[in-house]
Amino acid sequence: MEAEGDSAIQHEDLALKTAFLFFSEELLPYFGITKKAVGTAATELVQMDIKKFHEDFNFVMEDGSWVHFEFQSRNGGVGDLKRFRVYEALASYQHKVAVTTYVLFSGNIKNPRTEFTEGINTFHIQPVTMSSYSADLLIKGIQRKQENGEKPEKEDLVLLTLCLLMDGEMPLKERVKAAYQITQNTMLADQEQLDKIEAVLYVMADKFLDAAEMDELTEVIGMTRLGQKLVDRGREEGREEERREIAESLIGLLDERVIAERTGLPLETVLKLKKKEVLN
């Protein structure tokens, strides 16, 4: 049986992976990666003993090298570094590319171990510690733009999806409320992109806030298009046909596991709906 703590970490990792899947173009430069990503590469590798080895994300950069991204909610020390080294070496060997591993540390991790020496070799990762960024500065900066009649850039709005992982004095519930108010006062040419920003923000909020706090935010979340679908879902008391319709409308915005949890449908049903959506 999955421990509650492990489930929470997977929920957070899921939100991070979704954010990077949707918004890699905006997020990679924010974390100091100056090369442009031109696509993604396979993450599943085959070890010498034929076991499959799967990690988080590989971005193909414009010079042909790979940036391998890991998301860590715990500081695993040398054990994690050894695992990253194995993956990096396998990817480089099998695909004949140069690989650099970036590890995004969330939570309160501030000084993670970034290298270790074994034999004559030293292995390094590039750390990205979310606690080094300020949610207060991010949110207040965007609010100031709006107060001055300026339109926030898409890059500003994308960073809101990570505001709950950042350092800052503003309580988490207030960060979510402020972020949704910002998105509601913003018009993007591509409404689908705004929907995705709000979707990732919702998954993050659901992970970090308790049920009472989420209930308090029902009004502000419910004003979004995604929120209207989730708040009015009827969940357990709703007819399955209604829940299936809601699930179909969320495919492409939320991960299938989150859709299943929010609608009360079995994951297998959601996966079938997604397959049907792809075929159509």
Number of C-alpha atoms within 10 A of each C-alpha: 3 6 7 9 9 11 12 15 18 15 19 24 19 19 25 23 20 20 21 16 12 17 19 19 15 16 18 17 14 12 14 9 13 10 14 15 21 12 13 16 13 14 15 15 17 14 14 8 6 8 9 10 14 12 17 13 22 23 22 21 17 12 11 13 18 25 23 24 21 20 20 20 17 14 17 11 13 14 9 15 20 15 12 22 17 14 23 20 14 18 23 16 12 11 13 11 15 15 22 18 21 21 20 18 22 25 18 16 17 15 11 15 15 16 14 14 10 8 5 5 8 10 13 17 17 13 19 20 22 22 19 15 16 17 25 16 12 18 20 12 14 20 19 12 13 15 10 9 9 12 14 20 12 17 14 15 23 24 20 26 25 20 24 26 24 20 18 18 9 13 11 19 18 12 20 24 17 17 24 24 16 18 18 16 11 16 13 14 8 8 10 12 17 20 18 21 25 26 25 25 24 20 20 23 24 16 18 17 15 11 11 8 15 17 12 12 17 15 14 16 23 16 14 20 14 19 19 14 18 20 17 11 20 17 18 12 9 13 11 15 9 14 23 18 14 20 26 16 14 20 16 13 19 21 18 21 16 18 24 20 12 18 25 19 18 13 16 12 14 22 16 11 18 18 11 11 12 8 7 6
